Amino acid sequence: MRNRFLPLALLALLATACNESPISPVAAAARKGDTARIAELAKGGASLDEPSGVNDWTPLMHAIHTNQARSVQALLKSGANANRSCCRGLTPLILAAGYGQRDNVVALLQSGANPMLRGEDGRTALDVAIMGLSHRPGAPMGACHVEVARELLAVEPQLKETVKLEPVLAALQSCPEIAKLLSAGN
């Protein structure tokens, strides 16, 4: 008798084998907001900074991408590196600033995230707060994150001097409140 479930089992096995970038258990918990699981995994010695998933992001980045502020807090409290960069120099702070997530930006800054770090494209967290950040082609950038810019400048006033990239300066024309913050005190 032929097993009619065999093709489905083979398909499941092949699908698992073809997934070149599985997500780590810590990142999966971070994406869901499962802070108890994050704490459990951290106590068990799991890496809180291991990149995983299709973007090769750290668990902090996965939490930020899904806007799980409680996961961000749990990861930082458990010892995740607030400055751990990945693909093209992206940091958790740059990602949170680009998404306009003020609470996550504050948590990262309080945990030692360095706002002066730049991605490989030369942009800082302030630059992406001005321009916005999108990972989907054609998606709106969501620019002019004024409250995020205010938090970044409160921690590192020297960021005012770093806004020099042409696309950022062009985007700044549409952000009069941030332009005012940058010119204050000059």
Secondary structure, DSSP 8 states (H G I E B T S, - for coil): ---TTHHHHHHHHHHHHH-SS---HHHHHHHHT-HHHHHHHHHTT--SS--BTTTTB-HHHHHHHTT-HHHHHHHHHTT--TT---GGG--HHHHHHHHT-HHHHHHHHHTT--TT---TTS--HHHHHHH---SSTT-------HHHHHHHHHH-GGGGGG---HHHHHHHTT-HHHHHHHHTT-
